[in-house]
Amino acid sequence: MLDWMAWTWPTATFFIVIATLLVTFTVLAIKFPETPRKGVLRIETTRGDRLFITLLGSAFLNLAWLGLGLGPQPYALIVCLVFAAAVFRWV
């Protein structure tokens, strides 16, 4: 089923999760409009901005994890989840 692009199930799952997040945050923005807030970065951010910062930061965390050989890659997910919680709480 995934042979047309040489995808693996983990790759497909990754993109499905990203698409689900984007749809969820779009629905949240429509149903519950939000006013931007200022956090530790001293810039106004909305939920979508914080999601973008989280995804970008998580990508860099995973690259650093791979590059520095800090351990099995699934453990980087734990670090990314902590990072995401911090971004959504304080940014």
PDB file with one MODEL, atoms N, CA, C and O in Angstrom:
MODEL        1
ATOM      1  N   MET A   1       0.820  -1.194   0.000  1.00  0.00           N
ATOM      2  CA  MET A   1       0.000   0.000   0.000  1.00  0.00           C
ATOM      3  C   MET A   1       0.866   1.262   0.000  1.00  0.00           C
ATOM      4  O   MET A   1       0.515   2.240  -0.661  1.00  0.00           O
ATOM      5  N   LEU A   2       1.974   1.263   0.716  1.00  0.00           N
ATOM      6  CA  LEU A   2       2.824   2.446   0.773  1.00  0.00           C
ATOM      7  C   LEU A   2       3.982   2.383  -0.213  1.00  0.00           C
ATOM      8  O   LEU A   2       4.892   3.210  -0.148  1.00  0.00           O
ATOM      9  N   ASP A   3       3.961   1.409  -1.130  1.00  0.00           N
ATOM     10  CA  ASP A   3       5.069   1.211  -2.058  1.00  0.00           C
ATOM     11  C   ASP A   3       5.212   2.318  -3.092  1.00  0.00           C
ATOM     12  O   ASP A   3       6.297   2.508  -3.642  1.00  0.00           O
ATOM     13  N   TRP A   4       4.152   3.042  -3.363  1.00  0.00           N
ATOM     14  CA  TRP A   4       4.206   4.039  -4.429  1.00  0.00           C
ATOM     15  C   TRP A   4       5.198   5.159  -4.123  1.00  0.00           C
ATOM     16  O   TRP A   4       5.636   5.841  -5.050  1.00  0.00           O
ATOM     17  N   MET A   5       5.570   5.374  -2.859  1.00  0.00           N
ATOM     18  CA  MET A   5       6.530   6.402  -2.519  1.00  0.00           C
ATOM     19  C   MET A   5       7.639   5.849  -1.648  1.00  0.00           C
ATOM     20  O   MET A   5       8.401   6.617  -1.061  1.00  0.00           O
ATOM     21  N   ALA A   6       7.745   4.553  -1.553  1.00  0.00           N
ATOM     22  CA  ALA A   6       8.749   3.892  -0.722  1.00  0.00           C
ATOM     23  C   ALA A   6       8.675   4.372   0.724  1.00  0.00           C
ATOM     24  O   ALA A   6       9.704   4.537   1.380  1.00  0.00           O
ATOM     25  N   TRP A   7       7.461   4.597   1.218  1.00  0.00           N
ATOM     26  CA  TRP A   7       7.271   5.020   2.584  1.00  0.00           C
ATOM     27  C   TRP A   7       7.265   3.812   3.508  1.00  0.00           C
ATOM     28  O   TRP A   7       6.971   2.688   3.101  1.00  0.00           O
ATOM     29  N   THR A   8       7.593   4.077   4.742  1.00  0.00           N
ATOM     30  CA  THR A   8       7.450   3.061   5.780  1.00  0.00           C
ATOM     31  C   THR A   8       6.271   3.479   6.656  1.00  0.00           C
ATOM     32  O   THR A   8       5.803   4.614   6.578  1.00  0.00           O
ATOM     33  N   TRP A   9       5.807   2.574   7.471  1.00  0.00           N
ATOM     34  CA  TRP A   9       4.689   2.916   8.364  1.00  0.00           C
ATOM     35  C   TRP A   9       5.054   4.021   9.350  1.00  0.00           C
ATOM     36  O   TRP A   9       4.212   4.882   9.606  1.00  0.00           O
ATOM     37  N   PRO A  10       6.262   4.047   9.920  1.00  0.00           N
ATOM     38  CA  PRO A  10       6.599   5.168  10.805  1.00  0.00           C
ATOM     39  C   PRO A  10       6.559   6.524  10.082  1.00  0.00           C
ATOM     40  O   PRO A  10       6.138   7.528  10.657  1.00  0.00           O
ATOM     41  N   THR A  11       7.001   6.543   8.823  1.00  0.00           N
ATOM     42  CA  THR A  11       6.961   7.800   8.063  1.00  0.00           C
ATOM     43  C   THR A  11       5.518   8.214   7.802  1.00  0.00           C
ATOM     44  O   THR A  11       5.165   9.381   7.971  1.00  0.00           O
ATOM     45  N   ALA A  12       4.698   7.279   7.398  1.00  0.00           N
ATOM     46  CA  ALA A  12       3.292   7.579   7.152  1.00  0.00           C
ATOM     47  C   ALA A  12       2.604   8.040   8.435  1.00  0.00           C
ATOM     48  O   ALA A  12       1.808   8.979   8.411  1.00  0.00           O
ATOM     49  N   THR A  13       2.906   7.392   9.536  1.00  0.00           N
ATOM     50  CA  THR A  13       2.326   7.777  10.825  1.00  0.00           C
ATOM     51  C   THR A  13       2.723   9.193  11.197  1.00  0.00           C
ATOM     52  O   THR A  13       1.899   9.963  11.690  1.00  0.00           O
ATOM     53  N   PHE A  14       3.992   9.542  10.962  1.00  0.00           N
ATOM     54  CA  PHE A  14       4.471  10.896  11.250  1.00  0.00           C
ATOM     55  C   PHE A  14       3.638  11.932  10.497  1.00  0.00           C
ATOM     56  O   PHE A  14       3.180  12.907  11.092  1.00  0.00           O
ATOM     57  N   PHE A  15       3.438  11.728   9.197  1.00  0.00           N
ATOM     58  CA  PHE A  15       2.686  12.700   8.413  1.00  0.00           C
ATOM     59  C   PHE A  15       1.204  12.702   8.762  1.00  0.00           C
ATOM     60  O   PHE A  15       0.555  13.745   8.687  1.00  0.00           O
ATOM     61  N   ILE A  16       0.670  11.566   9.136  1.00  0.00           N
ATOM     62  CA  ILE A  16      -0.727  11.522   9.579  1.00  0.00           C
ATOM     63  C   ILE A  16      -0.893  12.317  10.879  1.00  0.00           C
ATOM     64  O   ILE A  16      -1.867  13.052  11.041  1.00  0.00           O
ATOM     65  N   VAL A  17       0.055  12.168  11.795  1.00  0.00           N
ATOM     66  CA  VAL A  17      -0.004  12.917  13.056  1.00  0.00           C
ATOM     67  C   VAL A  17       0.092  14.421  12.792  1.00  0.00           C
ATOM     68  O   VAL A  17      -0.653  15.198  13.390  1.00  0.00           O
ATOM     69  N   ILE A  18       0.999  14.843  11.904  1.00  0.00           N
ATOM     70  CA  ILE A  18       1.136  16.268  11.586  1.00  0.00           C
ATOM     71  C   ILE A  18      -0.158  16.792  10.959  1.00  0.00           C
ATOM     72  O   ILE A  18      -0.628  17.868  11.328  1.00  0.00           O
ATOM     73  N   ALA A  19      -0.733  16.051  10.024  1.00  0.00           N
ATOM     74  CA  ALA A  19      -1.984  16.473   9.392  1.00  0.00           C
ATOM     75  C   ALA A  19      -3.112  16.560  10.417  1.00  0.00           C
ATOM     76  O   ALA A  19      -3.916  17.492  10.381  1.00  0.00           O
ATOM     77  N   THR A  20      -3.174  15.592  11.330  1.00  0.00           N
ATOM     78  CA  THR A  20      -4.196  15.604  12.376  1.00  0.00           C
ATOM     79  C   THR A  20      -4.031  16.813  13.291  1.00  0.00           C
ATOM     80  O   THR A  20      -5.014  17.451  13.668  1.00  0.00           O
ATOM     81  N   LEU A  21      -2.788  17.126  13.647  1.00  0.00           N
ATOM     82  CA  LEU A  21      -2.527  18.309  14.473  1.00  0.00           C
ATOM     83  C   LEU A  21      -2.980  19.584  13.773  1.00  0.00           C
ATOM     84  O   LEU A  21      -3.604  20.447  14.390  1.00  0.00           O
ATOM     85  N   LEU A  22      -2.670  19.702  12.494  1.00  0.00           N
ATOM     86  CA  LEU A  22      -3.061  20.904  11.754  1.00  0.00           C
ATOM     87  C   LEU A  22      -4.582  21.043  11.673  1.00  0.00           C
ATOM     88  O   LEU A  22      -5.116  22.138  11.848  1.00  0.00           O
ATOM     89  N   VAL A  23      -5.265  19.955  11.412  1.00  0.00           N
ATOM     90  CA  VAL A  23      -6.732  20.001  11.348  1.00  0.00           C
ATOM     91  C   VAL A  23      -7.303  20.332  12.726  1.00  0.00           C
ATOM     92  O   VAL A  23      -8.208  21.158  12.837  1.00  0.00           O
ATOM     93  N   THR A  24      -6.784  19.699  13.771  1.00  0.00           N
ATOM     94  CA  THR A  24      -7.262  19.954  15.133  1.00  0.00           C
ATOM     95  C   THR A  24      -7.070  21.406  15.528  1.00  0.00           C
ATOM     96  O   THR A  24      -7.976  22.022  16.089  1.00  0.00           O
ATOM     97  N   PHE A  25      -5.901  21.958  15.242  1.00  0.00           N
ATOM     98  CA  PHE A  25      -5.638  23.346  15.620  1.00  0.00           C
ATOM     99  C   PHE A  25      -6.453  24.317  14.783  1.00  0.00           C
ATOM    100  O   PHE A  25      -6.798  25.395  15.266  1.00  0.00           O
ATOM    101  N   THR A  26      -6.773  23.965  13.538  1.00  0.00           N
ATOM    102  CA  THR A  26      -7.642  24.803  12.716  1.00  0.00           C
ATOM    103  C   THR A  26      -9.051  24.823  13.300  1.00  0.00           C
ATOM    104  O   THR A  26      -9.667  25.882  13.409  1.00  0.00           O
ATOM    105  N   VAL A  27      -9.553  23.660  13.669  1.00  0.00           N
ATOM    106  CA  VAL A  27     -10.892  23.578  14.269  1.00  0.00           C
ATOM    107  C   VAL A  27     -10.927  24.349  15.589  1.00  0.00           C
ATOM    108  O   VAL A  27     -11.882  25.077  15.860  1.00  0.00           O
ATOM    109  N   LEU A  28      -9.888  24.190  16.405  1.00  0.00           N
ATOM    110  CA  LEU A  28      -9.823  24.931  17.672  1.00  0.00           C
ATOM    111  C   LEU A  28      -9.810  26.440  17.441  1.00  0.00           C
ATOM    112  O   LEU A  28     -10.456  27.186  18.177  1.00  0.00           O
ATOM    113  N   ALA A  29      -9.082  26.890  16.429  1.00  0.00           N
ATOM    114  CA  ALA A  29      -9.009  28.324  16.137  1.00  0.00           C
ATOM    115  C   ALA A  29     -10.357  28.868  15.690  1.00  0.00           C
ATOM    116  O   ALA A  29     -10.700  30.014  15.981  1.00  0.00           O
ATOM    117  N   ILE A  30     -11.123  28.040  14.979  1.00  0.00           N
ATOM    118  CA  ILE A  30     -12.439  28.485  14.520  1.00  0.00           C
ATOM    119  C   ILE A  30     -13.450  28.467  15.660  1.00  0.00           C
ATOM    120  O   ILE A  30     -14.207  29.421  15.836  1.00  0.00           O
ATOM    121  N   LYS A  31     -13.464  27.387  16.432  1.00  0.00           N
ATOM    122  CA  LYS A  31     -14.457  27.244  17.508  1.00  0.00           C
ATOM    123  C   LYS A  31     -14.140  28.106  18.730  1.00  0.00           C
ATOM    124  O   LYS A  31     -15.047  28.634  19.374  1.00  0.00           O
ATOM    125  N   PHE A  32     -12.850  28.246  19.046  1.00  0.00           N
ATOM    126  CA  PHE A  32     -12.440  28.992  20.229  1.00  0.00           C
ATOM    127  C   PHE A  32     -11.369  30.001  19.852  1.00  0.00           C
ATOM    128  O   PHE A  32     -10.183  29.756  20.073  1.00  0.00           O
ATOM    129  N   PRO A  33     -11.772  31.136  19.284  1.00  0.00           N
ATOM    130  CA  PRO A  33     -10.778  32.138  18.882  1.00  0.00           C
ATOM    131  C   PRO A  33      -9.930  32.562  20.087  1.00  0.00           C
ATOM    132  O   PRO A  33     -10.414  32.631  21.217  1.00  0.00           O
ATOM    133  N   GLU A  34      -8.682  32.836  19.818  1.00  0.00           N
ATOM    134  CA  GLU A  34      -7.737  33.142  20.889  1.00  0.00           C
ATOM    135  C   GLU A  34      -7.087  34.490  20.628  1.00  0.00           C
ATOM    136  O   GLU A  34      -6.789  34.837  19.485  1.00  0.00           O
ATOM    137  N   THR A  35      -6.870  35.239  21.683  1.00  0.00           N
ATOM    138  CA  THR A  35      -6.094  36.465  21.552  1.00  0.00           C
ATOM    139  C   THR A  35      -4.631  36.110  21.799  1.00  0.00           C
ATOM    140  O   THR A  35      -4.324  35.318  22.690  1.00  0.00           O
ATOM    141  N   PRO A  36      -3.739  36.688  21.022  1.00  0.00           N
ATOM    142  CA  PRO A  36      -2.315  36.372  21.208  1.00  0.00           C
ATOM    143  C   PRO A  36      -1.854  36.742  22.616  1.00  0.00           C
ATOM    144  O   PRO A  36      -2.385  37.665  23.233  1.00  0.00           O
ATOM    145  N   ARG A  37      -0.858  36.007  23.115  1.00  0.00           N
ATOM    146  CA  ARG A  37      -0.299  36.305  24.436  1.00  0.00           C
ATOM    147  C   ARG A  37       1.211  36.397  24.327  1.00  0.00           C
ATOM    148  O   ARG A  37       1.821  35.848  23.410  1.00  0.00           O
ATOM    149  N   LYS A  38       1.800  37.100  25.279  1.00  0.00           N
ATOM    150  CA  LYS A  38       3.255  37.232  25.309  1.00  0.00           C
ATOM    151  C   LYS A  38       3.811  36.306  26.376  1.00  0.00           C
ATOM    152  O   LYS A  38       3.317  36.274  27.503  1.00  0.00           O
ATOM    153  N   GLY A  39       4.837  35.558  26.016  1.00  0.00           N
ATOM    154  CA  GLY A  39       5.473  34.640  26.954  1.00  0.00           C
ATOM    155  C   GLY A  39       6.921  35.030  27.176  1.00  0.00           C
ATOM    156  O   GLY A  39       7.275  36.207  27.102  1.00  0.00           O
ATOM    157  N   VAL A  40       7.747  34.048  27.446  1.00  0.00           N
ATOM    158  CA  VAL A  40       9.144  34.309  27.763  1.00  0.00           C
ATOM    159  C   VAL A  40       9.923  34.850  26.567  1.00  0.00           C
ATOM    160  O   VAL A  40      10.957  35.491  26.756  1.00  0.00           O
ATOM    161  N   LEU A  41       9.465  34.613  25.361  1.00  0.00           N
ATOM    162  CA  LEU A  41      10.154  35.142  24.175  1.00  0.00           C
ATOM    163  C   LEU A  41       9.818  36.604  23.916  1.00  0.00           C
ATOM    164  O   LEU A  41      10.454  37.250  23.083  1.00  0.00           O
ATOM    165  N   ARG A  42       8.838  37.122  24.616  1.00  0.00           N
ATOM    166  CA  ARG A  42       8.375  38.499  24.489  1.00  0.00           C
ATOM    167  C   ARG A  42       7.846  38.825  23.099  1.00  0.00           C
ATOM    168  O   ARG A  42       7.948  39.959  22.632  1.00  0.00           O
ATOM    169  N   ILE A  43       7.276  37.810  22.443  1.00  0.00           N
ATOM    170  CA  ILE A  43       6.570  38.019  21.191  1.00  0.00           C
ATOM    171  C   ILE A  43       5.159  37.484  21.372  1.00  0.00           C
ATOM    172  O   ILE A  43       4.927  36.566  22.159  1.00  0.00           O
ATOM    173  N   GLU A  44       4.226  38.061  20.641  1.00  0.00           N
ATOM    174  CA  GLU A  44       2.851  37.570  20.731  1.00  0.00           C
ATOM    175  C   GLU A  44       2.735  36.260  19.967  1.00  0.00           C
ATOM    176  O   GLU A  44       3.147  36.166  18.811  1.00  0.00           O
ATOM    177  N   THR A  45       2.172  35.253  20.616  1.00  0.00           N
ATOM    178  CA  THR A  45       1.999  33.955  19.971  1.00  0.00           C
ATOM    179  C   THR A  45       0.574  33.451  20.188  1.00  0.00           C
ATOM    180  O   THR A  45      -0.070  33.750  21.194  1.00  0.00           O
ATOM    181  N   THR A  46       0.112  32.688  19.224  1.00  0.00           N
ATOM    182  CA  THR A  46      -1.174  31.999  19.330  1.00  0.00           C
ATOM    183  C   THR A  46      -0.882  30.502  19.424  1.00  0.00           C
ATOM    184  O   THR A  46       0.277  30.087  19.400  1.00  0.00           O
ATOM    185  N   ARG A  47      -1.934  29.700  19.530  1.00  0.00           N
ATOM    186  CA  ARG A  47      -1.741  28.247  19.582  1.00  0.00           C
ATOM    187  C   ARG A  47      -0.985  27.746  18.355  1.00  0.00           C
ATOM    188  O   ARG A  47      -0.096  26.902  18.469  1.00  0.00           O
ATOM    189  N   GLY A  48      -1.337  28.265  17.190  1.00  0.00           N
ATOM    190  CA  GLY A  48      -0.684  27.843  15.954  1.00  0.00           C
ATOM    191  C   GLY A  48       0.796  28.198  15.942  1.00  0.00           C
ATOM    192  O   GLY A  48       1.625  27.410  15.485  1.00  0.00           O
ATOM    193  N   ASP A  49       1.128  29.383  16.445  1.00  0.00           N
ATOM    194  CA  ASP A  49       2.539  29.782  16.538  1.00  0.00           C
ATOM    195  C   ASP A  49       3.305  28.850  17.457  1.00  0.00           C
ATOM    196  O   ASP A  49       4.425  28.438  17.154  1.00  0.00           O
ATOM    197  N   ARG A  50       2.687  28.524  18.587  1.00  0.00           N
ATOM    198  CA  ARG A  50       3.348  27.632  19.544  1.00  0.00           C
ATOM    199  C   ARG A  50       3.492  26.224  18.974  1.00  0.00           C
ATOM    200  O   ARG A  50       4.481  25.546  19.252  1.00  0.00           O
ATOM    201  N   LEU A  51       2.519  25.777  18.181  1.00  0.00           N
ATOM    202  CA  LEU A  51       2.643  24.480  17.514  1.00  0.00           C
ATOM    203  C   LEU A  51       3.819  24.508  16.538  1.00  0.00           C
ATOM    204  O   LEU A  51       4.611  23.567  16.497  1.00  0.00           O
ATOM    205  N   PHE A  52       3.934  25.575  15.758  1.00  0.00           N
ATOM    206  CA  PHE A  52       5.036  25.695  14.814  1.00  0.00           C
ATOM    207  C   PHE A  52       6.382  25.691  15.534  1.00  0.00           C
ATOM    208  O   PHE A  52       7.307  24.996  15.112  1.00  0.00           O
ATOM    209  N   ILE A  53       6.498  26.454  16.607  1.00  0.00           N
ATOM    210  CA  ILE A  53       7.741  26.491  17.378  1.00  0.00           C
ATOM    211  C   ILE A  53       8.059  25.104  17.937  1.00  0.00           C
ATOM    212  O   ILE A  53       9.212  24.674  17.936  1.00  0.00           O
ATOM    213  N   THR A  54       7.029  24.414  18.409  1.00  0.00           N
ATOM    214  CA  THR A  54       7.217  23.060  18.944  1.00  0.00           C
ATOM    215  C   THR A  54       7.699  22.095  17.868  1.00  0.00           C
ATOM    216  O   THR A  54       8.638  21.333  18.100  1.00  0.00           O
ATOM    217  N   LEU A  55       7.073  22.116  16.696  1.00  0.00           N
ATOM    218  CA  LEU A  55       7.470  21.203  15.618  1.00  0.00           C
ATOM    219  C   LEU A  55       8.879  21.499  15.131  1.00  0.00           C
ATOM    220  O   LEU A  55       9.662  20.578  14.902  1.00  0.00           O
ATOM    221  N   LEU A  56       9.211  22.783  14.971  1.00  0.00           N
ATOM    222  CA  LEU A  56      10.545  23.149  14.516  1.00  0.00           C
ATOM    223  C   LEU A  56      11.597  22.785  15.559  1.00  0.00           C
ATOM    224  O   LEU A  56      12.644  22.231  15.224  1.00  0.00           O
ATOM    225  N   GLY A  57      11.318  23.096  16.813  1.00  0.00           N
ATOM    226  CA  GLY A  57      12.250  22.752  17.885  1.00  0.00           C
ATOM    227  C   GLY A  57      12.431  21.252  18.029  1.00  0.00           C
ATOM    228  O   GLY A  57      13.539  20.774  18.276  1.00  0.00           O
ATOM    229  N   SER A  58      11.347  20.512  17.875  1.00  0.00           N
ATOM    230  CA  SER A  58      11.431  19.051  17.967  1.00  0.00           C
ATOM    231  C   SER A  58      12.277  18.468  16.844  1.00  0.00           C
ATOM    232  O   SER A  58      13.012  17.501  17.048  1.00  0.00           O
ATOM    233  N   ALA A  59      12.170  19.057  15.664  1.00  0.00           N
ATOM    234  CA  ALA A  59      13.006  18.589  14.552  1.00  0.00           C
ATOM    235  C   ALA A  59      14.482  18.786  14.885  1.00  0.00           C
ATOM    236  O   ALA A  59      15.297  17.893  14.655  1.00  0.00           O
ATOM    237  N   PHE A  60      14.824  19.947  15.423  1.00  0.00           N
ATOM    238  CA  PHE A  60      16.219  20.203  15.786  1.00  0.00           C
ATOM    239  C   PHE A  60      16.678  19.327  16.949  1.00  0.00           C
ATOM    240  O   PHE A  60      17.823  18.875  16.972  1.00  0.00           O
ATOM    241  N   LEU A  61      15.798  19.087  17.908  1.00  0.00           N
ATOM    242  CA  LEU A  61      16.142  18.198  19.010  1.00  0.00           C
ATOM    243  C   LEU A  61      16.433  16.787  18.506  1.00  0.00           C
ATOM    244  O   LEU A  61      17.377  16.142  18.960  1.00  0.00           O
ATOM    245  N   ASN A  62      15.626  16.319  17.578  1.00  0.00           N
ATOM    246  CA  ASN A  62      15.845  14.974  17.025  1.00  0.00           C
ATOM    247  C   ASN A  62      17.130  14.905  16.207  1.00  0.00           C
ATOM    248  O   ASN A  62      17.848  13.908  16.270  1.00  0.00           O
ATOM    249  N   LEU A  63      17.426  15.948  15.443  1.00  0.00           N
ATOM    250  CA  LEU A  63      18.680  15.973  14.691  1.00  0.00           C
ATOM    251  C   LEU A  63      19.883  15.981  15.630  1.00  0.00           C
ATOM    252  O   LEU A  63      20.866  15.277  15.395  1.00  0.00           O
ATOM    253  N   ALA A  64      19.802  16.778  16.689  1.00  0.00           N
ATOM    254  CA  ALA A  64      20.894  16.815  17.663  1.00  0.00           C
ATOM    255  C   ALA A  64      21.039  15.462  18.355  1.00  0.00           C
ATOM    256  O   ALA A  64      22.153  14.993  18.586  1.00  0.00           O
ATOM    257  N   TRP A  65      19.914  14.842  18.682  1.00  0.00           N
ATOM    258  CA  TRP A  65      19.929  13.531  19.332  1.00  0.00           C
ATOM    259  C   TRP A  65      20.655  12.511  18.451  1.00  0.00           C
ATOM    260  O   TRP A  65      21.476  11.729  18.929  1.00  0.00           O
ATOM    261  N   LEU A  66      20.332  12.538  17.150  1.00  0.00           N
ATOM    262  CA  LEU A  66      20.994  11.634  16.209  1.00  0.00           C
ATOM    263  C   LEU A  66      22.476  11.966  16.065  1.00  0.00           C
ATOM    264  O   LEU A  66      23.329  11.078  16.101  1.00  0.00           O
ATOM    265  N   GLY A  67      22.771  13.246  15.901  1.00  0.00           N
ATOM    266  CA  GLY A  67      24.143  13.671  15.659  1.00  0.00           C
ATOM    267  C   GLY A  67      25.073  13.419  16.827  1.00  0.00           C
ATOM    268  O   GLY A  67      26.243  13.085  16.641  1.00  0.00           O
ATOM    269  N   LEU A  68      24.551  13.579  18.030  1.00  0.00           N
ATOM    270  CA  LEU A  68      25.376  13.397  19.223  1.00  0.00           C
ATOM    271  C   LEU A  68      25.350  11.969  19.744  1.00  0.00           C
ATOM    272  O   LEU A  68      26.097  11.622  20.659  1.00  0.00           O
ATOM    273  N   GLY A  69      24.497  11.147  19.164  1.00  0.00           N
ATOM    274  CA  GLY A  69      24.409   9.748  19.578  1.00  0.00           C
ATOM    275  C   GLY A  69      24.042   9.587  21.041  1.00  0.00           C
ATOM    276  O   GLY A  69      24.703   8.852  21.775  1.00  0.00           O
ATOM    277  N   LEU A  70      23.000  10.265  21.461  1.00  0.00           N
ATOM    278  CA  LEU A  70      22.629  10.284  22.874  1.00  0.00           C
ATOM    279  C   LEU A  70      21.874   9.045  23.337  1.00  0.00           C
ATOM    280  O   LEU A  70      21.630   8.890  24.534  1.00  0.00           O
ATOM    281  N   GLY A  71      21.506   8.180  22.438  1.00  0.00           N
ATOM    282  CA  GLY A  71      20.794   6.974  22.832  1.00  0.00           C
ATOM    283  C   GLY A  71      19.780   6.601  21.781  1.00  0.00           C
ATOM    284  O   GLY A  71      19.750   7.195  20.704  1.00  0.00           O
ATOM    285  N   PRO A  72      18.944   5.618  22.082  1.00  0.00           N
ATOM    286  CA  PRO A  72      17.914   5.201  21.127  1.00  0.00           C
ATOM    287  C   PRO A  72      16.982   6.380  20.786  1.00  0.00           C
ATOM    288  O   PRO A  72      16.596   7.154  21.663  1.00  0.00           O
ATOM    289  N   GLN A  73      16.638   6.495  19.522  1.00  0.00           N
ATOM    290  CA  GLN A  73      15.851   7.636  19.046  1.00  0.00           C
ATOM    291  C   GLN A  73      14.487   7.763  19.719  1.00  0.00           C
ATOM    292  O   GLN A  73      14.042   8.892  19.931  1.00  0.00           O
ATOM    293  N   PRO A  74      13.798   6.681  20.067  1.00  0.00           N
ATOM    294  CA  PRO A  74      12.496   6.863  20.724  1.00  0.00           C
ATOM    295  C   PRO A  74      12.584   7.668  22.032  1.00  0.00           C
ATOM    296  O   PRO A  74      11.603   8.294  22.434  1.00  0.00           O
ATOM    297  N   TYR A  75      13.737   7.656  22.691  1.00  0.00           N
ATOM    298  CA  TYR A  75      13.878   8.457  23.912  1.00  0.00           C
ATOM    299  C   TYR A  75      13.849   9.951  23.608  1.00  0.00           C
ATOM    300  O   TYR A  75      13.509  10.757  24.473  1.00  0.00           O
ATOM    301  N   ALA A  76      14.202  10.315  22.390  1.00  0.00           N
ATOM    302  CA  ALA A  76      14.124  11.721  21.998  1.00  0.00           C
ATOM    303  C   ALA A  76      12.676  12.199  22.016  1.00  0.00           C
ATOM    304  O   ALA A  76      12.412  13.382  22.230  1.00  0.00           O
ATOM    305  N   LEU A  77      11.742  11.283  21.792  1.00  0.00           N
ATOM    306  CA  LEU A  77      10.323  11.640  21.837  1.00  0.00           C
ATOM    307  C   LEU A  77       9.940  12.171  23.217  1.00  0.00           C
ATOM    308  O   LEU A  77       9.158  13.115  23.326  1.00  0.00           O
ATOM    309  N   ILE A  78      10.486  11.572  24.258  1.00  0.00           N
ATOM    310  CA  ILE A  78      10.203  12.034  25.613  1.00  0.00           C
ATOM    311  C   ILE A  78      10.698  13.465  25.788  1.00  0.00           C
ATOM    312  O   ILE A  78      10.001  14.308  26.352  1.00  0.00           O
ATOM    313  N   VAL A  79      11.915  13.731  25.297  1.00  0.00           N
ATOM    314  CA  VAL A  79      12.478  15.082  25.380  1.00  0.00           C
ATOM    315  C   VAL A  79      11.594  16.057  24.594  1.00  0.00           C
ATOM    316  O   VAL A  79      11.346  17.174  25.047  1.00  0.00           O
ATOM    317  N   CYS A  80      11.123  15.638  23.428  1.00  0.00           N
ATOM    318  CA  CYS A  80      10.270  16.497  22.603  1.00  0.00           C
ATOM    319  C   CYS A  80       8.926  16.773  23.277  1.00  0.00           C
ATOM    320  O   CYS A  80       8.405  17.884  23.174  1.00  0.00           O
ATOM    321  N   LEU A  81       8.368  15.799  23.952  1.00  0.00           N
ATOM    322  CA  LEU A  81       7.102  16.009  24.662  1.00  0.00           C
ATOM    323  C   LEU A  81       7.264  16.989  25.814  1.00  0.00           C
ATOM    324  O   LEU A  81       6.384  17.816  26.057  1.00  0.00           O
ATOM    325  N   VAL A  82       8.388  16.900  26.525  1.00  0.00           N
ATOM    326  CA  VAL A  82       8.675  17.861  27.598  1.00  0.00           C
ATOM    327  C   VAL A  82       8.852  19.260  26.991  1.00  0.00           C
ATOM    328  O   VAL A  82       8.345  20.245  27.527  1.00  0.00           O
ATOM    329  N   PHE A  83       9.574  19.332  25.871  1.00  0.00           N
ATOM    330  CA  PHE A  83       9.768  20.603  25.178  1.00  0.00           C
ATOM    331  C   PHE A  83       8.425  21.189  24.741  1.00  0.00           C
ATOM    332  O   PHE A  83       8.186  22.385  24.904  1.00  0.00           O
ATOM    333  N   ALA A  84       7.548  20.348  24.187  1.00  0.00           N
ATOM    334  CA  ALA A  84       6.233  20.811  23.741  1.00  0.00           C
ATOM    335  C   ALA A  84       5.413  21.353  24.913  1.00  0.00           C
ATOM    336  O   ALA A  84       4.769  22.395  24.794  1.00  0.00           O
ATOM    337  N   ALA A  85       5.437  20.654  26.025  1.00  0.00           N
ATOM    338  CA  ALA A  85       4.705  21.127  27.208  1.00  0.00           C
ATOM    339  C   ALA A  85       5.237  22.475  27.671  1.00  0.00           C
ATOM    340  O   ALA A  85       4.464  23.357  28.045  1.00  0.00           O
ATOM    341  N   ALA A  86       6.551  22.634  27.645  1.00  0.00           N
ATOM    342  CA  ALA A  86       7.159  23.901  28.065  1.00  0.00           C
ATOM    343  C   ALA A  86       6.780  25.030  27.108  1.00  0.00           C
ATOM    344  O   ALA A  86       6.466  26.137  27.545  1.00  0.00           O
ATOM    345  N   VAL A  87       6.809  24.753  25.815  1.00  0.00           N
ATOM    346  CA  VAL A  87       6.465  25.791  24.828  1.00  0.00           C
ATOM    347  C   VAL A  87       5.016  26.216  25.005  1.00  0.00           C
ATOM    348  O   VAL A  87       4.728  27.413  25.027  1.00  0.00           O
ATOM    349  N   PHE A  88       4.099  25.266  25.131  1.00  0.00           N
ATOM    350  CA  PHE A  88       2.703  25.618  25.253  1.00  0.00           C
ATOM    351  C   PHE A  88       2.383  26.282  26.597  1.00  0.00           C
ATOM    352  O   PHE A  88       1.386  26.995  26.720  1.00  0.00           O
ATOM    353  N   ARG A  89       3.215  26.049  27.583  1.00  0.00           N
ATOM    354  CA  ARG A  89       2.982  26.659  28.893  1.00  0.00           C
ATOM    355  C   ARG A  89       3.584  28.052  28.991  1.00  0.00           C
ATOM    356  O   ARG A  89       2.937  28.968  29.499  1.00  0.00           O
ATOM    357  N   TRP A  90       4.818  28.229  28.510  1.00  0.00           N
ATOM    358  CA  TRP A  90       5.541  29.475  28.795  1.00  0.00           C
ATOM    359  C   TRP A  90       5.841  30.365  27.596  1.00  0.00           C
ATOM    360  O   TRP A  90       6.301  31.492  27.779  1.00  0.00           O
ATOM    361  N   VAL A  91       5.596  29.899  26.386  1.00  0.00           N
ATOM    362  CA  VAL A  91       5.922  30.759  25.223  1.00  0.00           C
ATOM    363  C   VAL A  91       4.666  31.482  24.774  1.00  0.00           C
ATOM    364  O   VAL A  91       4.707  32.254  23.816  1.00  0.00           O
TER     365      VAL A  91
ENDMDL
END
